[in-house]
Amino acid sequence: MTTIPAGAASRPSAVTSSLSPAILGGPKAVTLDQTEANRWPIITQQDEDAVLRVLRTGELSSGHLPAAMGGYPCPHTEVLALECEFAEYLGLPVMDVGDLLPVFAGKNFRVAPNVLAHNNGTAAIMAGLHALDIAPGDEVIVPSTTWWSSVLTILHVGAIPVFAETDLETLALDPDDVARKVTSKTKAVIVTHLFGIPAKLDQLVRVCKEHDLKLMEDASHAHGATYHNTKIGLIGDVAAFSLQVNKLVPSAEGGLLVAKDPEVILKASRLGHYERLVPLKAIDHPYAKFAATGFGYKYRMSPVSAALARTQLARLDERNKLRNDACIYLSKKLAALGFQTFMSGDKGLENTQRVYFEFLVRYDEARFKVPTKAVAKALQAEGCLVSAPRYPLLHQQPVFTEGEWLKLARLEHDDAAKARTYNPADLPITTAGNGTLIKLPSFPSATRELLDQYAHAFEKVMANLEAIPKA
Ligand SMILES: Cc1ncc(COP(=O)(O)O)c(C=O)c1O
């Protein structure tokens, strides 16, 4: 493999035939087929068997209480099993159902009081907002750099998203800007551990404690990541994990809500899990009176999805390690070329173990003077599957800039809300930072040869920055 002398990237060398970039007619650096390296989800016989096992029972929705108890719906045992296994994975308690609901003593199945499965991650976020009592007119501080579910859901409890800047070291919320955005109306902060990189939770928790705010972790990208040896999802008041098929625990749609306080899970279950309220009749729980209706949504997870999520969860650590090994191997080479690679242990990421839902690096446009887009284009010409970040900045989207959000939140008659505007020019640090990110594959099963080809592609492009087309 070609090696680049230290400093070559800042003093681009002349184009040589061995280093000639593909965009200028040279040979492509990446020639290996990338289909298998990037295949996701990875479905094995174990997954197929698990799904078939559930399919063949014919019980494809919720379960049912015994006829002697009315035969009412109750949670499906496959879904309860997933909740227990996820609780155990995070280190949360699991108990025998008889210890919670004595009427089920001897039934011999386990429950996880801190985990509630949903039909997707968006529903888990909605239920979390409901359970935290986020109410009309409340302000919730959120990042602009996240998937829309972490933000648009807020509108449906009548609350107002307040965007804060993204921290350039972690790509998550900047705790200092969060502190600046707190007002007397602020009730909560939602932080996304973007791409699997843990946010600065110590500082965020400090701000939340100081102002009596709830903290929701959107952990949809961070299954298995740790922050100061604590699993992501255990630090906020609640956490939501998506199990959508691209995620690190992929399923046929699904989501998991986790809460420190089991009462919060019970509260959350009122919104879209009427079947969870039926068994509460056995202990005269105050929520049992809502069992006939719930609160109007239907959020329970399919047992088929739960079966797949269970087998995928069992492989999570092993598959995270493969991604980590590949992305860290390549990151070290790209860091040497001057890229910011967001590796665990980097500044701002001390004592964290990140995971690689997605693999993005930052190109130093200010130092190298060539536009990021030109670099990405030259890398694509080399055969690299690189692109700009997938998520558009939310504060710049028409739903906010053109005012539709007010209607969705039913705040058209609220003068304070009406006075609020969202401007694409807001969050200059976030916008500039986002513009220099380059997304690579996250390499679930890459070979060293492929990673070396990627490294070679980056080396070629960086050694020829002056020569590549700038448009
Ligand atoms: C950060 C983030 N939050 C929430 C969600 C919503 O999850 P789901 O697609 O399962 O509804 C997703 C994924 O799609 C996500 O990436």
The ligand as an SDF file (V2000), in Angstrom:
LIG
                    3D

 16 16  0  0  0  0  0  0  0  0999 V2000
  -32.2010    8.9320   16.2140 C   0  0  0  0  0  0  0  0  0  0  0  0
  -33.4700    8.1920   15.9180 C   0  0  0  0  0  0  0  0  0  0  0  0
  -34.5110    8.3590   16.7330 N   0  0  0  0  0  0  0  0  0  0  0  0
  -35.6580    7.7200   16.5510 C   0  0  0  0  0  0  0  0  0  0  0  0
  -35.8390    6.8910   15.4670 C   0  0  0  0  0  0  0  0  0  0  0  0
  -37.1810    6.3170   15.2430 C   0  0  0  0  0  0  0  0  0  0  0  0
  -37.2070    4.9620   15.2750 O   0  0  0  0  0  0  0  0  0  0  0  0
  -38.2350    4.1380   14.3720 P   0  0  0  0  0  0  0  0  0  0  0  0
  -37.8140    4.2600   12.9590 O   0  0  0  0  0  0  0  0  0  0  0  0
  -38.0940    2.7510   14.9210 O   0  0  0  0  0  0  0  0  0  0  0  0
  -39.5940    4.6960   14.6190 O   0  0  0  0  0  0  0  0  0  0  0  0
  -34.7770    6.6720   14.5870 C   0  0  0  0  0  0  0  0  0  0  0  0
  -34.8190    5.7480   13.4490 C   0  0  0  0  0  0  0  0  0  0  0  0
  -35.3920    5.6260   12.5450 O   0  0  0  0  0  0  0  0  0  0  0  0
  -33.5680    7.3600   14.8130 C   0  0  0  0  0  0  0  0  0  0  0  0
  -32.5350    7.2240   13.9680 O   0  0  0  0  0  0  0  0  0  0  0  0
  1  2  1  0
  2  3  1  0
  2 15  2  0
  3  4  2  0
  4  5  1  0
  5  6  1  0
  5 12  2  0
  6  7  1  0
  7  8  1  0
  8  9  2  0
  8 10  1  0
  8 11  1  0
 12 13  1  0
 12 15  1  0
 13 14  2  0
 15 16  1  0
M  END
$$$$
